[in-house]
Amino acid sequence: MLGRDDIGSLEPKKRADFAVWRTDGLEFGGARDLVAELVFAGPQRVDRLVVGGEDVVRGGSLVRADEAEIAREHRRQAARVAP
């Protein structure tokens, strides 16, 4: 897909690590170089992340963790150290 011979391949029965970001939103509207936009612009939420051939993020959401619970714990921990 990328036309590169210095990286692995996506094939059945192979483990894979890859990330996919959506680039069709307004934040990319004026971008000439989408890769540069991802690297140098503000953080973008990954749409799909596969590690070791298994989904970690799908549709922008964590697959095996409760994001609301993580956010609650984060707020609780932040309150402990906030002045």
C-alpha contacts under 8 A as a table, 3 or more apart, distances in Angstrom:
res1	aa1	res2	aa2	distance
4	R	7	I	6.50
5	D	8	G	7.65
10	L	14	K	6.91
10	L	16	A	6.65
11	E	14	K	5.66
14	K	53	G	7.27
15	R	51	V	7.89
15	R	52	G	4.94
15	R	53	G	4.36
16	A	50	V	6.73
16	A	51	V	6.09
16	A	52	G	5.02
16	A	53	G	4.49
16	A	54	E	7.88
17	D	49	L	7.50
17	D	50	V	5.17
17	D	51	V	4.29
17	D	52	G	5.55
17	D	53	G	6.36
18	F	49	L	5.90
18	F	50	V	5.33
18	F	51	V	6.69
19	A	46	V	6.84
19	A	47	D	7.64
19	A	48	R	5.67
19	A	49	L	4.44
19	A	50	V	6.40
20	V	46	V	6.10
20	V	47	D	5.64
20	V	48	R	5.05
20	V	49	L	6.44
21	W	44	Q	7.52
21	W	45	R	7.12
21	W	46	V	4.93
21	W	47	D	5.11
21	W	48	R	6.95
22	R	25	G	7.16
22	R	46	V	7.51
22	R	47	D	6.32
23	T	28	F	5.97
23	T	34	L	7.17
24	D	28	F	6.57
24	D	29	G	7.49
25	G	28	F	5.75
25	G	29	G	6.74
26	L	29	G	4.89
27	E	30	G	7.78
28	F	31	A	5.22
28	F	34	L	7.24
28	F	37	E	7.23
31	A	34	L	5.94
31	A	37	E	6.47
33	D	36	A	5.39
33	D	37	E	6.26
34	L	37	E	4.92
34	L	38	L	6.25
35	V	38	L	5.13
35	V	39	V	6.29
36	A	39	V	5.04
36	A	40	F	5.84
36	A	41	A	7.81
37	E	40	F	5.43
37	E	41	A	5.26
38	L	41	A	5.84
38	L	42	G	7.68
38	L	43	P	7.51
38	L	44	Q	7.07
45	R	60	G	6.62
46	V	49	L	6.85
46	V	57	V	7.49
46	V	60	G	5.84
47	D	57	V	6.77
47	D	58	R	6.14
47	D	59	G	5.15
47	D	60	G	4.12
47	D	61	S	7.52
48	R	55	D	7.51
48	R	56	V	7.53
48	R	57	V	4.94
48	R	58	R	4.68
48	R	59	G	6.10
48	R	60	G	6.23
49	L	55	D	6.03
49	L	56	V	5.44
49	L	57	V	4.82
49	L	58	R	6.73
50	V	53	G	5.75
50	V	54	E	5.23
50	V	55	D	4.48
50	V	56	V	5.62
50	V	57	V	7.05
51	V	54	E	5.39
51	V	55	D	6.53
51	V	56	V	6.68
55	D	58	R	6.59
55	D	63	V	6.82
56	V	62	L	5.90
56	V	63	V	5.37
56	V	64	R	6.88
57	V	60	G	5.94
57	V	61	S	5.26
57	V	62	L	4.46
57	V	63	V	5.41
58	R	61	S	5.51
58	R	62	L	6.54
58	R	63	V	6.38
61	S	67	E	7.69
62	L	65	A	5.73
62	L	66	D	7.20
62	L	67	E	6.82
65	A	70	I	7.94
66	D	69	E	5.34
66	D	70	I	6.37
67	E	70	I	5.01
67	E	71	A	6.14
68	A	71	A	5.10
68	A	72	R	6.21
69	E	72	R	5.04
69	E	73	E	6.21
70	I	73	E	5.18
70	I	74	H	6.06
71	A	74	H	4.94
71	A	75	R	6.17
72	R	75	R	5.18
72	R	76	R	6.20
73	E	76	R	4.96
73	E	77	Q	6.12
74	H	77	Q	5.20
74	H	78	A	6.02
75	R	78	A	5.02
75	R	79	A	6.08
76	R	79	A	5.23
76	R	80	R	6.62
77	Q	80	R	5.24
77	Q	81	V	6.95
78	A	81	V	5.47
78	A	82	A	6.02
79	A	82	A	5.15
